[in-house]
Amino acid sequence: MSSLTPKQLKQYEEEGYVAPIDVLLKEEAVEIREEIELIEKKWPHELEGLGRNYIHLISPVFDKVCHNQKILDVVESLIGKNILICGTTLFVKNPNEKGFVSFHQDAKYIGLEPHNWVTAWVAVTDANEENGCMRMWSGSHKADLQNHNQKFDENNLLTRGQTVENVPINETKPVVLKAGQMSLHHPTIVHGSSLNKSNDRRIGFVIQSYIGANVDQVLGKMYVQQARGNDTFKHHEHVERANKLMNQKGIEIRKKANEELSKIFYSGSNKIGKY
Ligand SMILES: O=C(O)CCC(=O)C(=O)O
């Protein structure tokens, strides 16, 4: 098993994230991009809005990434051997669009308690400073949850446009990844990303998140898959893995999962955004 090295574990503990980690071959990243572009062509609205979530339930290509043993080996070194997949999101920034992600902490609105979980950001394309890679506020995971202003900006790729203000940019670090590499980040690290100024798409496939089986969803209902070990806690409903692109069962579960996710993300809000 190739878990994180002591140096990588130290980076995660001290900085709140670890990167880059090689997980996929370049050809596998190309295959994932092709799957996205095939879906966009055949079912033009499928990945829009809420449709950016839970693609692993309708696509065997994405299912394979979620259950990738190299990814699970490193995830295990952070959250233990009983691992569940509780959701996935595509973060796509097209060239000539104004998409950005305000600085935020994932744990603020996601309802996953305790924080025995980690988010894996898999680079489908290269991610760099030119095309708007993530920036991590190193060490910020050690503080409590912070106040977030809710801005609902139409170019913000976050549900509520939730924003931690006054982040010292010089203390943030770019997470530069090659296609096929991954970063892992802590539930409470403050992070965000800015515009894609390149001529190509910037695509991240985010397993959001891998959770320990002990983690409950305190704001709503979640549909999970067992990635490794077992689930003696039984907090969540387990669902089947995708065996065929756009299989009917997967489509139905994905619809339900998205309805529930929306309730979770907008819990307590009197406004709903486009995701
Ligand atoms: O893809 C991005 O730029 C941001 C993604 C993000 O905020 C996350 O994965 O938690």
The ligand as an SDF file (V2000), in Angstrom:
LIG
                    3D

 10  9  0  0  0  0  0  0  0  0999 V2000
  -12.0870   24.0710   -8.3820 O   0  0  0  0  0  0  0  0  0  0  0  0
  -11.9430   25.0730   -7.7220 C   0  0  0  0  0  0  0  0  0  0  0  0
  -11.3810   26.0630   -8.1520 O   0  0  0  0  0  0  0  0  0  0  0  0
  -12.3970   25.1210   -6.2810 C   0  0  0  0  0  0  0  0  0  0  0  0
  -12.8910   23.8000   -5.7750 C   0  0  0  0  0  0  0  0  0  0  0  0
  -13.1950   23.7850   -4.3250 C   0  0  0  0  0  0  0  0  0  0  0  0
  -13.4650   24.7790   -3.7040 O   0  0  0  0  0  0  0  0  0  0  0  0
  -13.1430   22.5190   -3.6090 C   0  0  0  0  0  0  0  0  0  0  0  0
  -12.8490   21.4890   -4.2240 O   0  0  0  0  0  0  0  0  0  0  0  0
  -13.3970   22.4940   -2.3860 O   0  0  0  0  0  0  0  0  0  0  0  0
  1  2  2  0
  2  3  1  0
  2  4  1  0
  4  5  1  0
  5  6  1  0
  6  7  2  0
  6  8  1  0
  8  9  2  0
  8 10  1  0
M  END
$$$$
